[in-house]
Amino acid sequence: MFSKIVEPSFGDLDGLKHVNNNVLGKWFELGRNDFFRFFTPDLNVDHDVWRLIMLRTELIF
């Protein structure tokens, strides 16, 4: 299992200090490289070496 602690930046919050819904996708991407590195340790993006494709992300509120 992978985990990453994300500290919200000032722009991630609204005036009431609620996290903006659009930020969740950005936070998800922060952990993406760690997950990809599991399959391709050097993160070589050559099409004949890369072993994983992120096809879709979906957030339902």
PQR file with spaces between the fields and no chain letter, atoms N, CA, C, O and H, PARSE charges and radii, in Angstrom:
ATOM       1  N    MET     1       0.847   -1.185    0.000 -0.4000 1.5000
ATOM       2  CA   MET     1       0.000    0.000    0.000 -0.0000 2.0000
ATOM       3  C    MET     1       0.888    1.242    0.000  0.5500 1.7000
ATOM       4  O    MET     1       1.937    1.275    0.643 -0.5500 1.4000
ATOM       5  N    PHE     2       0.453    2.241   -0.721 -0.4000 1.5000
ATOM       6  CA   PHE     2       1.184    3.493   -0.808 -0.0000 2.0000
ATOM       7  C    PHE     2       0.429    4.564   -0.032  0.5500 1.7000
ATOM       8  O    PHE     2      -0.801    4.582   -0.015 -0.5500 1.4000
ATOM       9  H    PHE     2      -0.399    2.214   -1.243  0.4000 1.0000
ATOM      10  N    SER     3       1.165    5.442    0.598 -0.4000 1.5000
ATOM      11  CA   SER     3       0.527    6.587    1.253 -0.0000 2.0000
ATOM      12  C    SER     3       1.445    7.793    1.103  0.5500 1.7000
ATOM      13  O    SER     3       2.663    7.656    0.989 -0.5500 1.4000
ATOM      14  H    SER     3       2.165    5.428    0.583  0.4000 1.0000
ATOM      15  N    LYS     4       0.843    8.965    1.106 -0.4000 1.5000
ATOM      16  CA   LYS     4       1.597   10.211    0.989 -0.0000 2.0000
ATOM      17  C    LYS     4       0.840   11.270    1.777  0.5500 1.7000
ATOM      18  O    LYS     4      -0.371   11.423    1.621 -0.5500 1.4000
ATOM      19  H    LYS     4      -0.146    9.076    1.199  0.4000 1.0000
ATOM      20  N    ILE     5       1.540   11.980    2.601 -0.4000 1.5000
ATOM      21  CA   ILE     5       0.927   13.065    3.366 -0.0000 2.0000
ATOM      22  C    ILE     5       1.004   14.334    2.525  0.5500 1.7000
ATOM      23  O    ILE     5       2.080   14.733    2.081 -0.5500 1.4000
ATOM      24  H    ILE     5       2.524   11.856    2.728  0.4000 1.0000
ATOM      25  N    VAL     6      -0.137   14.955    2.315 -0.4000 1.5000
ATOM      26  CA   VAL     6      -0.220   16.169    1.513 -0.0000 2.0000
ATOM      27  C    VAL     6      -0.599   17.326    2.432  0.5500 1.7000
ATOM      28  O    VAL     6      -1.603   17.270    3.143 -0.5500 1.4000
ATOM      29  H    VAL     6      -1.012   14.631    2.676  0.4000 1.0000
ATOM      30  N    GLU     7       0.214   18.366    2.406 -0.4000 1.5000
ATOM      31  CA   GLU     7      -0.096   19.554    3.196 -0.0000 2.0000
ATOM      32  C    GLU     7      -0.775   20.570    2.278  0.5500 1.7000
ATOM      33  O    GLU     7      -0.169   21.027    1.309 -0.5500 1.4000
ATOM      34  H    GLU     7       1.030   18.412    1.829  0.4000 1.0000
ATOM      35  N    PRO     8      -2.022   20.927    2.573 -0.5600 1.5000
ATOM      36  CA   PRO     8      -2.743   21.866    1.695  0.2800 2.0000
ATOM      37  C    PRO     8      -2.025   23.211    1.607  0.5500 1.7000
ATOM      38  O    PRO     8      -1.552   23.747    2.608 -0.5500 1.4000
ATOM      39  N    SER     9      -1.956   23.735    0.404 -0.4000 1.5000
ATOM      40  CA   SER     9      -1.404   25.074    0.237 -0.0000 2.0000
ATOM      41  C    SER     9      -2.520   26.094    0.397  0.5500 1.7000
ATOM      42  O    SER     9      -3.696   25.732    0.445 -0.5500 1.4000
ATOM      43  H    SER     9      -2.341   23.299   -0.410  0.4000 1.0000
ATOM      44  N    PHE    10      -2.159   27.352    0.479 -0.4000 1.5000
ATOM      45  CA   PHE    10      -3.138   28.409    0.676 -0.0000 2.0000
ATOM      46  C    PHE    10      -4.206   28.391   -0.419  0.5500 1.7000
ATOM      47  O    PHE    10      -5.390   28.571   -0.132 -0.5500 1.4000
ATOM      48  H    PHE    10      -1.204   27.646    0.440  0.4000 1.0000
ATOM      49  N    GLY    11      -3.795   28.175   -1.667 -0.4000 1.5000
ATOM      50  CA   GLY    11      -4.723   28.184   -2.786 -0.0000 2.0000
ATOM      51  C    GLY    11      -5.637   26.973   -2.858  0.5500 1.7000
ATOM      52  O    GLY    11      -6.590   26.969   -3.637 -0.5500 1.4000
ATOM      53  H    GLY    11      -2.834   28.029   -1.899  0.4000 1.0000
ATOM      54  N    ASP    12      -5.366   25.941   -2.055 -0.4000 1.5000
ATOM      55  CA   ASP    12      -6.209   24.744   -2.046 -0.0000 2.0000
ATOM      56  C    ASP    12      -7.481   24.936   -1.220  0.5500 1.7000
ATOM      57  O    ASP    12      -8.400   24.120   -1.287 -0.5500 1.4000
ATOM      58  H    ASP    12      -4.592   25.945   -1.422  0.4000 1.0000
ATOM      59  N    LEU    13      -7.528   26.006   -0.452 -0.4000 1.5000
ATOM      60  CA   LEU    13      -8.632   26.228    0.479 -0.0000 2.0000
ATOM      61  C    LEU    13      -9.448   27.440    0.073  0.5500 1.7000
ATOM      62  O    LEU    13      -8.938   28.372   -0.550 -0.5500 1.4000
ATOM      63  H    LEU    13      -6.781   26.670   -0.399  0.4000 1.0000
ATOM      64  N    ASP    14     -10.738   27.415    0.440 -0.4000 1.5000
ATOM      65  CA   ASP    14     -11.573   28.590    0.212 -0.0000 2.0000
ATOM      66  C    ASP    14     -11.538   29.477    1.461  0.5500 1.7000
ATOM      67  O    ASP    14     -10.772   29.214    2.388 -0.5500 1.4000
ATOM      68  H    ASP    14     -11.152   26.658    0.946  0.4000 1.0000
ATOM      69  N    GLY    15     -12.352   30.505    1.485 -0.4000 1.5000
ATOM      70  CA   GLY    15     -12.378   31.453    2.598 -0.0000 2.0000
ATOM      71  C    GLY    15     -12.756   30.833    3.929  0.5500 1.7000
ATOM      72  O    GLY    15     -12.373   31.349    4.979 -0.5500 1.4000
ATOM      73  H    GLY    15     -12.974   30.719    0.733  0.4000 1.0000
ATOM      74  N    LEU    16     -13.496   29.745    3.906 -0.4000 1.5000
ATOM      75  CA   LEU    16     -13.883   29.054    5.138 -0.0000 2.0000
ATOM      76  C    LEU    16     -12.942   27.898    5.477  0.5500 1.7000
ATOM      77  O    LEU    16     -13.221   27.094    6.366 -0.5500 1.4000
ATOM      78  H    LEU    16     -13.807   29.326    3.053  0.4000 1.0000
ATOM      79  N    LYS    17     -11.818   27.832    4.750 -0.4000 1.5000
ATOM      80  CA   LYS    17     -10.797   26.798    4.932 -0.0000 2.0000
ATOM      81  C    LYS    17     -11.296   25.395    4.602  0.5500 1.7000
ATOM      82  O    LYS    17     -10.878   24.407    5.205 -0.5500 1.4000
ATOM      83  H    LYS    17     -11.592   28.485    4.028  0.4000 1.0000
ATOM      84  N    HIS    18     -12.203   25.338    3.626 -0.4000 1.5000
ATOM      85  CA   HIS    18     -12.631   24.052    3.074 -0.0000 2.0000
ATOM      86  C    HIS    18     -11.775   23.757    1.849  0.5500 1.7000
ATOM      87  O    HIS    18     -11.432   24.661    1.088 -0.5500 1.4000
ATOM      88  H    HIS    18     -12.543   26.141    3.137  0.4000 1.0000
ATOM      89  N    VAL    19     -11.434   22.488    1.667 -0.4000 1.5000
ATOM      90  CA   VAL    19     -10.651   22.095    0.502 -0.0000 2.0000
ATOM      91  C    VAL    19     -11.530   22.169   -0.743  0.5500 1.7000
ATOM      92  O    VAL    19     -12.636   21.629   -0.760 -0.5500 1.4000
ATOM      93  H    VAL    19     -11.713   21.753    2.286  0.4000 1.0000
ATOM      94  N    ASN    20     -11.040   22.835   -1.781 -0.4000 1.5000
ATOM      95  CA   ASN    20     -11.767   22.948   -3.036 -0.0000 2.0000
ATOM      96  C    ASN    20     -11.813   21.585   -3.713  0.5500 1.7000
ATOM      97  O    ASN    20     -10.814   20.866   -3.723 -0.5500 1.4000
ATOM      98  H    ASN    20     -10.141   23.274   -1.768  0.4000 1.0000
ATOM      99  N    ASN    21     -12.967   21.219   -4.280 -0.4000 1.5000
ATOM     100  CA   ASN    21     -13.137   19.917   -4.935 -0.0000 2.0000
ATOM     101  C    ASN    21     -12.135   19.700   -6.068  0.5500 1.7000
ATOM     102  O    ASN    21     -11.720   18.565   -6.306 -0.5500 1.4000
ATOM     103  H    ASN    21     -13.779   21.802   -4.271  0.4000 1.0000
ATOM     104  N    ASN    22     -11.747   20.743   -6.757 -0.4000 1.5000
ATOM     105  CA   ASN    22     -10.810   20.606   -7.880 -0.0000 2.0000
ATOM     106  C    ASN    22      -9.406   20.203   -7.433  0.5500 1.7000
ATOM     107  O    ASN    22      -8.607   19.734   -8.244 -0.5500 1.4000
ATOM     108  H    ASN    22     -12.084   21.664   -6.564  0.4000 1.0000
ATOM     109  N    VAL    23      -9.108   20.381   -6.168 -0.4000 1.5000
ATOM     110  CA   VAL    23      -7.772   20.093   -5.650 -0.0000 2.0000
ATOM     111  C    VAL    23      -7.542   18.589   -5.496  0.5500 1.7000
ATOM     112  O    VAL    23      -6.395   18.144   -5.553 -0.5500 1.4000
ATOM     113  H    VAL    23      -9.757   20.762   -5.510  0.4000 1.0000
ATOM     114  N    LEU    24      -8.578   17.812   -5.306 -0.4000 1.5000
ATOM     115  CA   LEU    24      -8.412   16.380   -5.047 -0.0000 2.0000
ATOM     116  C    LEU    24      -7.699   15.669   -6.190  0.5500 1.7000
ATOM     117  O    LEU    24      -6.871   14.793   -5.942 -0.5500 1.4000
ATOM     118  H    LEU    24      -9.509   18.175   -5.260  0.4000 1.0000
ATOM     119  N    GLY    25      -7.998   16.022   -7.422 -0.4000 1.5000
ATOM     120  CA   GLY    25      -7.301   15.432   -8.563 -0.0000 2.0000
ATOM     121  C    GLY    25      -5.820   15.774   -8.559  0.5500 1.7000
ATOM     122  O    GLY    25      -4.983   14.930   -8.877 -0.5500 1.4000
ATOM     123  H    GLY    25      -8.670   16.733   -7.624  0.4000 1.0000
ATOM     124  N    LYS    26      -5.497   17.002   -8.202 -0.4000 1.5000
ATOM     125  CA   LYS    26      -4.096   17.424   -8.114 -0.0000 2.0000
ATOM     126  C    LYS    26      -3.370   16.641   -7.011  0.5500 1.7000
ATOM     127  O    LYS    26      -2.226   16.225   -7.194 -0.5500 1.4000
ATOM     128  H    LYS    26      -6.177   17.688   -7.944  0.4000 1.0000
ATOM     129  N    TRP    27      -4.022   16.446   -5.894 -0.4000 1.5000
ATOM     130  CA   TRP    27      -3.413   15.692   -4.792 -0.0000 2.0000
ATOM     131  C    TRP    27      -3.196   14.240   -5.201  0.5500 1.7000
ATOM     132  O    TRP    27      -2.187   13.634   -4.842 -0.5500 1.4000
ATOM     133  H    TRP    27      -4.952   16.784   -5.745  0.4000 1.0000
ATOM     134  N    PHE    28      -4.131   13.691   -5.942 -0.4000 1.5000
ATOM     135  CA   PHE    28      -3.973   12.320   -6.424 -0.0000 2.0000
ATOM     136  C    PHE    28      -2.720   12.199   -7.284  0.5500 1.7000
ATOM     137  O    PHE    28      -1.983   11.219   -7.176 -0.5500 1.4000
ATOM     138  H    PHE    28      -4.951   14.184   -6.234  0.4000 1.0000
ATOM     139  N    GLU    29      -2.480   13.186   -8.130 -0.4000 1.5000
ATOM     140  CA   GLU    29      -1.315   13.163   -9.003 -0.0000 2.0000
ATOM     141  C    GLU    29      -0.003   13.248   -8.231  0.5500 1.7000
ATOM     142  O    GLU    29       1.026   12.777   -8.716 -0.5500 1.4000
ATOM     143  H    GLU    29      -3.079   13.982   -8.218  0.4000 1.0000
ATOM     144  N    LEU    30      -0.021   13.839   -7.045 -0.4000 1.5000
ATOM     145  CA   LEU    30       1.199   13.924   -6.241 -0.0000 2.0000
ATOM     146  C    LEU    30       1.718   12.540   -5.850  0.5500 1.7000
ATOM     147  O    LEU    30       2.924   12.355   -5.691 -0.5500 1.4000
ATOM     148  H    LEU    30      -0.857   14.222   -6.651  0.4000 1.0000
ATOM     149  N    GLY    31       0.831   11.583   -5.697 -0.4000 1.5000
ATOM     150  CA   GLY    31       1.237   10.238   -5.333 -0.0000 2.0000
ATOM     151  C    GLY    31       1.441    9.314   -6.519  0.5500 1.7000
ATOM     152  O    GLY    31       1.878    8.175   -6.357 -0.5500 1.4000
ATOM     153  H    GLY    31      -0.149   11.733   -5.826  0.4000 1.0000
ATOM     154  N    ARG    32       1.131    9.794   -7.691 -0.4000 1.5000
ATOM     155  CA   ARG    32       1.174    8.946   -8.885 -0.0000 2.0000
ATOM     156  C    ARG    32       2.574    8.434   -9.200  0.5500 1.7000
ATOM     157  O    ARG    32       2.722    7.262   -9.546 -0.5500 1.4000
ATOM     158  H    ARG    32       0.776   10.719   -7.822  0.4000 1.0000
ATOM     159  N    ASN    33       3.601    9.263   -9.095 -0.4000 1.5000
ATOM     160  CA   ASN    33       4.955    8.831   -9.434 -0.0000 2.0000
ATOM     161  C    ASN    33       5.427    7.699   -8.533  0.5500 1.7000
ATOM     162  O    ASN    33       6.095    6.780   -9.007 -0.5500 1.4000
ATOM     163  H    ASN    33       3.481   10.215   -8.815  0.4000 1.0000
ATOM     164  N    ASP    34       5.099    7.743   -7.248 -0.4000 1.5000
ATOM     165  CA   ASP    34       5.489    6.659   -6.352 -0.0000 2.0000
ATOM     166  C    ASP    34       4.876    5.338   -6.804  0.5500 1.7000
ATOM     167  O    ASP    34       5.522    4.292   -6.749 -0.5500 1.4000
ATOM     168  H    ASP    34       4.557    8.489   -6.862  0.4000 1.0000
ATOM     169  N    PHE    35       3.637    5.397   -7.247 -0.4000 1.5000
ATOM     170  CA   PHE    35       2.958    4.195   -7.716 -0.0000 2.0000
ATOM     171  C    PHE    35       3.571    3.710   -9.034  0.5500 1.7000
ATOM     172  O    PHE    35       3.821    2.517   -9.200 -0.5500 1.4000
ATOM     173  H    PHE    35       3.112    6.247   -7.292  0.4000 1.0000
ATOM     174  N    PHE    36       3.810    4.629   -9.964 -0.4000 1.5000
ATOM     175  CA   PHE    36       4.415    4.269  -11.244 -0.0000 2.0000
ATOM     176  C    PHE    36       5.826    3.701  -11.053  0.5500 1.7000
ATOM     177  O    PHE    36       6.231    2.782  -11.764 -0.5500 1.4000
ATOM     178  H    PHE    36       3.606    5.599   -9.829  0.4000 1.0000
ATOM     179  N    ARG    37       6.569    4.253  -10.093 -0.4000 1.5000
ATOM     180  CA   ARG    37       7.939    3.803   -9.840 -0.0000 2.0000
ATOM     181  C    ARG    37       7.968    2.325   -9.423  0.5500 1.7000
ATOM     182  O    ARG    37       8.969    1.644   -9.645 -0.5500 1.4000
ATOM     183  H    ARG    37       6.241    5.000   -9.515  0.4000 1.0000
ATOM     184  N    PHE    38       6.900    1.834   -8.832 -0.4000 1.5000
ATOM     185  CA   PHE    38       6.816    0.427   -8.458 -0.0000 2.0000
ATOM     186  C    PHE    38       6.914   -0.464   -9.695  0.5500 1.7000
ATOM     187  O    PHE    38       7.523   -1.532   -9.643 -0.5500 1.4000
ATOM     188  H    PHE    38       6.087    2.388   -8.652  0.4000 1.0000
ATOM     189  N    PHE    39       6.318   -0.030  -10.806 -0.4000 1.5000
ATOM     190  CA   PHE    39       6.309   -0.817  -12.046 -0.0000 2.0000
ATOM     191  C    PHE    39       7.489   -0.497  -12.963  0.5500 1.7000
ATOM     192  O    PHE    39       7.989   -1.383  -13.656 -0.5500 1.4000
ATOM     193  H    PHE    39       5.823    0.838  -10.848  0.4000 1.0000
ATOM     194  N    THR    40       7.938    0.759  -12.974 -0.4000 1.5000
ATOM     195  CA   THR    40       9.074    1.195  -13.800 -0.0000 2.0000
ATOM     196  C    THR    40       9.990    2.029  -12.907  0.5500 1.7000
ATOM     197  O    THR    40       9.854    3.251  -12.857 -0.5500 1.4000
ATOM     198  H    THR    40       7.531    1.478  -12.411  0.4000 1.0000
ATOM     199  N    PRO    41      10.924    1.383  -12.200 -0.5600 1.5000
ATOM     200  CA   PRO    41      11.714    2.057  -11.159  0.2800 2.0000
ATOM     201  C    PRO    41      12.434    3.328  -11.592  0.5500 1.7000
ATOM     202  O    PRO    41      12.555    4.258  -10.795 -0.5500 1.4000
ATOM     203  N    ASP    42      12.916    3.395  -12.830 -0.4000 1.5000
ATOM     204  CA   ASP    42      13.640    4.601  -13.263 -0.0000 2.0000
ATOM     205  C    ASP    42      12.727    5.645  -13.901  0.5500 1.7000
ATOM     206  O    ASP    42      13.200    6.691  -14.345 -0.5500 1.4000
ATOM     207  H    ASP    42      12.818    2.640  -13.478  0.4000 1.0000
ATOM     208  N    LEU    43      11.421    5.371  -13.951 -0.4000 1.5000
ATOM     209  CA   LEU    43      10.422    6.268  -14.565 -0.0000 2.0000
ATOM     210  C    LEU    43      10.768    6.615  -16.013  0.5500 1.7000
ATOM     211  O    LEU    43      10.466    7.711  -16.485 -0.5500 1.4000
ATOM     212  H    LEU    43      11.037    4.521  -13.590  0.4000 1.0000
ATOM     213  N    ASN    44      11.397    5.682  -16.703 -0.4000 1.5000
ATOM     214  CA   ASN    44      11.709    5.850  -18.124 -0.0000 2.0000
ATOM     215  C    ASN    44      10.391    5.843  -18.904  0.5500 1.7000
ATOM     216  O    ASN    44       9.653    4.859  -18.866 -0.5500 1.4000
ATOM     217  H    ASN    44      11.643    4.792  -16.319  0.4000 1.0000
ATOM     218  N    VAL    45      10.098    6.932  -19.604 -0.4000 1.5000
ATOM     219  CA   VAL    45       8.804    7.068  -20.280 -0.0000 2.0000
ATOM     220  C    VAL    45       8.824    6.600  -21.737  0.5500 1.7000
ATOM     221  O    VAL    45       7.868    6.846  -22.472 -0.5500 1.4000
ATOM     222  H    VAL    45      10.698    7.731  -19.634  0.4000 1.0000
ATOM     223  N    ASP    46       9.897    5.929  -22.164 -0.4000 1.5000
ATOM     224  CA   ASP    46       9.908    5.370  -23.521 -0.0000 2.0000
ATOM     225  C    ASP    46       8.754    4.396  -23.670  0.5500 1.7000
ATOM     226  O    ASP    46       8.499    3.596  -22.769 -0.5500 1.4000
ATOM     227  H    ASP    46      10.674    5.729  -21.567  0.4000 1.0000
ATOM     228  N    HIS    47       8.056    4.452  -24.791 -0.4000 1.5000
ATOM     229  CA   HIS    47       6.851    3.637  -24.977 -0.0000 2.0000
ATOM     230  C    HIS    47       7.124    2.139  -24.917  0.5500 1.7000
ATOM     231  O    HIS    47       6.219    1.368  -24.599 -0.5500 1.4000
ATOM     232  H    HIS    47       8.263    5.102  -25.522  0.4000 1.0000
ATOM     233  N    ASP    48       8.339    1.711  -25.212 -0.4000 1.5000
ATOM     234  CA   ASP    48       8.631    0.275  -25.176 -0.0000 2.0000
ATOM     235  C    ASP    48       9.061   -0.204  -23.782  0.5500 1.7000
ATOM     236  O    ASP    48       9.229   -1.405  -23.569 -0.5500 1.4000
ATOM     237  H    ASP    48       9.074    2.338  -25.470  0.4000 1.0000
ATOM     238  N    VAL    49       9.240    0.724  -22.837 -0.4000 1.5000
ATOM     239  CA   VAL    49       9.675    0.375  -21.480 -0.0000 2.0000
ATOM     240  C    VAL    49       8.552    0.572  -20.458  0.5500 1.7000
ATOM     241  O    VAL    49       8.454   -0.173  -19.483 -0.5500 1.4000
ATOM     242  H    VAL    49       9.104    1.699  -23.010  0.4000 1.0000
ATOM     243  N    TRP    50       7.721    1.565  -20.687 -0.4000 1.5000
ATOM     244  CA   TRP    50       6.688    1.931  -19.715 -0.0000 2.0000
ATOM     245  C    TRP    50       5.675    0.808  -19.557  0.5500 1.7000
ATOM     246  O    TRP    50       5.174    0.287  -20.554 -0.5500 1.4000
ATOM     247  H    TRP    50       7.801    2.170  -21.480  0.4000 1.0000
ATOM     248  N    ARG    51       5.365    0.426  -18.326 -0.4000 1.5000
ATOM     249  CA   ARG    51       4.543   -0.751  -18.059 -0.0000 2.0000
ATOM     250  C    ARG    51       3.148   -0.451  -17.524  0.5500 1.7000
ATOM     251  O    ARG    51       2.390   -1.373  -17.223 -0.5500 1.4000
ATOM     252  H    ARG    51       5.771    0.849  -17.516  0.4000 1.0000
ATOM     253  N    LEU    52       2.811    0.796  -17.406 -0.4000 1.5000
ATOM     254  CA   LEU    52       1.532    1.137  -16.783 -0.0000 2.0000
ATOM     255  C    LEU    52       0.969    2.402  -17.417  0.5500 1.7000
ATOM     256  O    LEU    52       1.714    3.336  -17.712 -0.5500 1.4000
ATOM     257  H    LEU    52       3.428    1.544  -17.650  0.4000 1.0000
ATOM     258  N    ILE    53      -0.324    2.433  -17.623 -0.4000 1.5000
ATOM     259  CA   ILE    53      -0.997    3.609  -18.172 -0.0000 2.0000
ATOM     260  C    ILE    53      -2.139    3.981  -17.237  0.5500 1.7000
ATOM     261  O    ILE    53      -2.923    3.128  -16.821 -0.5500 1.4000
ATOM     262  H    ILE    53      -0.929    1.674  -17.383  0.4000 1.0000
ATOM     263  N    MET    54      -2.221    5.263  -16.916 -0.4000 1.5000
ATOM     264  CA   MET    54      -3.353    5.768  -16.146 -0.0000 2.0000
ATOM     265  C    MET    54      -4.440    6.102  -17.160  0.5500 1.7000
ATOM     266  O    MET    54      -4.374    7.124  -17.843 -0.5500 1.4000
ATOM     267  H    MET    54      -1.584    5.956  -17.254  0.4000 1.0000
ATOM     268  N    LEU    55      -5.417    5.248  -17.249 -0.4000 1.5000
ATOM     269  CA   LEU    55      -6.448    5.400  -18.261 -0.0000 2.0000
ATOM     270  C    LEU    55      -7.524    6.389  -17.835  0.5500 1.7000
ATOM     271  O    LEU    55      -8.034    7.158  -18.650 -0.5500 1.4000
ATOM     272  H    LEU    55      -5.470    4.418  -16.694  0.4000 1.0000
ATOM     273  N    ARG    56      -7.864    6.363  -16.555 -0.4000 1.5000
ATOM     274  CA   ARG    56      -8.990    7.187  -16.133 -0.0000 2.0000
ATOM     275  C    ARG    56      -8.909    7.466  -14.639  0.5500 1.7000
ATOM     276  O    ARG    56      -8.501    6.614  -13.849 -0.5500 1.4000
ATOM     277  H    ARG    56      -7.450    5.738  -15.893  0.4000 1.0000
ATOM     278  N    THR    57      -9.297    8.649  -14.281 -0.4000 1.5000
ATOM     279  CA   THR    57      -9.527    8.971  -12.865 -0.0000 2.0000
ATOM     280  C    THR    57     -10.937    9.549  -12.784  0.5500 1.7000
ATOM     281  O    THR    57     -11.366   10.281  -13.676 -0.5500 1.4000
ATOM     282  H    THR    57      -9.629    9.341  -14.923  0.4000 1.0000
ATOM     283  N    GLU    58     -11.632    9.229  -11.745 -0.4000 1.5000
ATOM     284  CA   GLU    58     -13.007    9.690  -11.594 -0.0000 2.0000
ATOM     285  C    GLU    58     -13.265   10.010  -10.129  0.5500 1.7000
ATOM     286  O    GLU    58     -13.004    9.189   -9.250 -0.5500 1.4000
ATOM     287  H    GLU    58     -11.284    8.634  -11.020  0.4000 1.0000
ATOM     288  N    LEU    59     -13.770   11.184   -9.876 -0.4000 1.5000
ATOM     289  CA   LEU    59     -14.153   11.595   -8.529 -0.0000 2.0000
ATOM     290  C    LEU    59     -15.658   11.851   -8.540  0.5500 1.7000
ATOM     291  O    LEU    59     -16.156   12.618   -9.364 -0.5500 1.4000
ATOM     292  H    LEU    59     -13.983   11.851  -10.590  0.4000 1.0000
ATOM     293  N    ILE    60     -16.362   11.223   -7.643 -0.4000 1.5000
ATOM     294  CA   ILE    60     -17.809   11.402   -7.550 -0.0000 2.0000
ATOM     295  C    ILE    60     -18.107   12.052   -6.203  0.5500 1.7000
ATOM     296  O    ILE    60     -17.729   11.541   -5.149 -0.5500 1.4000
ATOM     297  H    ILE    60     -15.957   10.600   -6.973  0.4000 1.0000
ATOM     298  N    PHE    61     -18.794   13.189   -6.265 -0.4000 1.5000
ATOM     299  CA   PHE    61     -19.126   13.921   -5.041 -0.0000 2.0000
ATOM     300  C    PHE    61     -20.592   13.762   -4.727  0.5500 1.7000
ATOM     301  O    PHE    61     -21.072   14.305   -3.732 -0.5500 1.4000
ATOM     302  H    PHE    61     -19.102   13.604   -7.121  0.4000 1.0000
